[in-house]
Amino acid sequence: MAKEKKTTLKEKQGVSQSEITNSTSITSLKNKRKFQPKTDALISSILNQDITALSRAITLIESKHPKHLEKANTIIKHCLPHANKSIRIGITGVPGVGKSTFIETFGKYLTAKGKRVAILAIDPSSSLTKGSILGDKTRMEALVRDKNVFIRPSASGNTLGGVARKTRETIILCEAAGFDIIIIETVGVGQSETTVHSMVDFFLLLKLAGAGDELQGIKRGIIEMADSICINKADGDNLERAKLAKVAFNRALHLYPKKSSNWQPRVTTCSALHNEGIEDIWSIILEYVETTTKNEYFKTNRSEQNKFWLIQTIEEQLKSDFFNREKIKKELSKQLQLIESNQTTPFAAADYLLKLNIN
């Protein structure tokens, strides 16, 4: 008599063995995703240039979960002594100027010279849905496949200044992971996009010729902060317009007061699409680093940036603590209703909530 096959409870209930196996696999995968390595292991892996560990650590520092804060601070603290060895480059420009194409061409040029490049691409978040596309990797297909390149797209959220909430901390982790060049691609929202200037060594502004932007050169704003202006898409029928724009910007820049770095901003042209003018931009960056290192501005500037980051971090923490207090959450809802019914003013409501927070 043939031996009867043992039947499990789930099979008796009408669940097949294959379904049980698939269910177990899914559960195992979910548990694997939930697994988080210990802090010491993450730090060690980052210092050993492990990209997976770097990505996990950045996710931790970007998290708003209170339980992740202590772990993230520990990672940053231990990575800090291994940071500050890169060149930090901020790249900005209006939408459509070709930032992604430029960064891909520039990144390929740098890796060909043996550099390891980290690209922190900041995508604008919708003010309505709060969502973000995060599609920069799809626009940098060649760089995605380069083992010497790390691309991290992040949403700007409600952070002002064209950068994500934890960009500064991410820079430190990337430097600790051994990246020579840190490129920050900002959202490109115009003259309000200036916070990036407080976290980079070199600030590159991409411009288009023939778009009326030449006139903006005589106004104070983001141009005043640029260490170099590059007229992109200088090819084909646009080449002559790019040359004229270069002359116009050069004239405008000489109207500005001398920079404390003693550096005279340079204007150049390039065609990222045709890989032209990229070497000139890298030469300008190296010359800037050499000049500011000799006159000690490079070191002084980073020191001043650290002080600025301290104040910013305190402000962010105070804001977070304030709005996460249960008493404030409750009273804030009431005050919003009073404002809606015209029973109080925004200023009186703010004063009430701030005083409530002190008591």
Disulfide bonds with the S-S distance in Angstrom:
none
